[in-house]
Amino acid sequence: MKKLLVLLLASFVLLTACSSKSDNDTSTSEGTNNTSTGTKQLTAWAWDANFNVKALNIAKDVYATQNADVKIDVQENAQADIVQKLNTGLNSGTTKGLPNIVLIEDYRAQSFLQAYPDAFYDLSSVINASDFADYKIGPTSLDGKQYGVPFDSGVAGLYVRKDLLEQAGYKVEDLQNVDWDKIIEIGKAVKAKTGKALLTQDPNDLGLIRMMIQTAGSWYTKEDGTTPDLKDNAALKQALETYKKLMESDIVKVTSDWSQFVGAFNSGDVATVPTGNWITASVKAEASQSGQWAVVPFPTLPNTPSSVHASNLGGSSWYVLNIDGKEAAADFLKQTFGSNADLYQTLNKEIGAIGTLKAAANGEAYSAADEFFGGQKITSDFAKWTEQIPRVNYGMHTYEIEDLLAVEVQNYLNGKALDKVLADAQSQAETQIQ
């Protein structure tokens, strides 16, 4: 009888082990080991085939030269789809169908890290956070742990048409280290002499406001990234006053979408483009304007001593989900985006990416002169400005606050008192996100 019981118990354990694969098991879609070949299979998600996806594929090829046993399936998804799929999967409590590696925009990162604290793999021992631009660490870390591998810089500059400036009696040197009041003054002169607008602006897009306030180390929320900071935010108040002055100076070409935005500077309708460095490829797309452009440091906010000539718009970072294959995924990021300065030279040459790995700034591609910009070493300049970008906590609610603030900004432009605008926006934000 004892022998029979032992045999029955052993059979029960064997059956239990064989049937332990739960409904949440994701070995068919997550990082796994192929026992027949010894190959590790990983999946990575990113958006933009010509930028982020291409960057992943370049990094994959570099990694494969020393790690042939790791196969990475790079999958393109629209950014909105990535956000939706991550939220749906992580909300449901299952990681089935989710990738090992995912790209997340810096403005959205904290909403994932704080909402799903156990979903992401701690990379604190994988990369050295101090190797990257300081401003990228805020959105990619939480509670002292580093979860993201910082990728591209959205470092901003003021792209300027040298020929239009000269027609108005100015030179590029006149736009170095100036504030927005000076830029508006120059814009009026350009409009009077050439008939061209200073810049474009989509009234529903507050990217310019974002860049203005980050120069002063300010954001829509306080340092905790959660508490709305609109009513008594001196930098935001100054930015909105400057924005209204800009819009009322008859030097802005109003646009409503991306094609109009790009079309305005490609056709020569505007003299400047204040935005992130990712616009370089679009500027250079109009080959006939080669030699007519330069890039100068981002203007500071008037009457704001804390404002510096450096800001950011956009940018994203890589994350590893805390699922099977996380160690292999982390190693891939460590050896590529996390430390390989040579890789960033290739990325700069191939797709124009400017990374936030400090060591990359000393590379050949970063120090190369760009003939389109009259021989200016624009990548080197952008890399220098990247290290000067003030660190802020984007928090979890950038886009939610901006949606309601955009409405109030229009009210302000239509005559509503600024103090009332900010007080009402503060009240709405407190109600909406708390």
Phi, psi and omega in degrees: 000319179300316179299321180295317179297320179297317180296318179296319179296317180297319179295322179296316179298317180297316180295321179297316180297320182290333184256014185283356179288110186276176178295337181272359179295132187237026186298341180278344183233348179258181179300126182220168173256129174273104187294336182283332182242347183077012183272135174267131182251122179236155177236139179228137180247139173202164176249166178073096184300326185270357181232278185295315180295318178296322178299318178298316181293323176295315179296321179300317180294321177297315182295324184295336181296333179244355185221065184294344183275000180247123179249127183244120178267106181272122183240128178274131174223149172296148182302319180298324179291322178298314179300315182294316182294319178297312181298317180297312181294312183290328176294325183283347180087006178236144179258011181301128179086356179271157185276169173281321183236135180219143176268131179230133178297142184300326180294338183257349190302314184296331179296328177279314183297321182279327181282330183230069188298338181258002186275341185246144185279131179289119183255016184302326181266000183266317178236163176258109185302328182290352177282352184246162177306135188301322186294341181279345185285325179306304182289340186260002181232163179206130178053041176081002179250142182263116182253337183249150170261107182305137181247250190278154176266136172262025183310133186262155173214174175251105177284131184229144175273108183299320183294322179289322177299315183295325177296334180265004177090017181240159174239166179304323181300333180287347181255006178281130173056051178241165176259179185292334176297319179293321179297319179295320177300315178295321179300321178295320179293319178298316180297319181293323185272328187242342184081002182269146176286161178286314184201175175258161174204130172267116184303339181266000182247117182261024179303323180295320176298316178305311181296320180299312185286331179290335176300335181259011180069030183242158177214184182285346179236166177285183187299339179285350178077004184237315184287119180303139181226077184243310186301315185249024181272102185297320181294319179295320179298316179294322179297318180290323176298318179294319180299316180294319178299320179296312184291333182267002183269003179059038180233015182244131173267114183283131178233168182228357178203176185298316184295323177292322179299307180293319181300328182295317180273331176293329181271356178082022182277345181229155184265342181217159174222103178270106182194186180288157184296344180295350179278352185308313182300323180289325177295315183287350180296335177266087187300333182294345181263011180302133180090351183264352185251155170215167176234131179240163180301150181296137180294152177271166174282135177297149174056031182226090185303332182281350183286134180241169182273050179204137177205186187215148171217111180090204183102153183210173183214162184263141180229153178246126177283147186278065183227178178308134181096001184297323180294317179294321179296318179295322180293321176302312180293322179300315185278349181246266184296337184277347185203345190272095181296327179295323177301319181293334175293318178296317180297323179293318180291320187278319185231000179079012182289138173247110182281171178253009172286118187302322183297336182294334184296341182268004184279168183297315182296323182290334183262005183284144176282144180249112184294331178300326180260034175066027180087002178294140177272075189293326180294319177298318178296315179299320179297321178295316180293329179303319182288348181259356182295126178298139179277125176229161177262107180292339177065201185259352196232025182307308185287327178296315180293320182294327178299316181281329179292326180300322178294315181292329177296320177295323176297321179295316179295335180268007173118352180291140182298139185297318180299322178291321178302311183290323178295317180292320178296321178299313180298316179295319181295318180298323179288321187283322189249005178241000000 
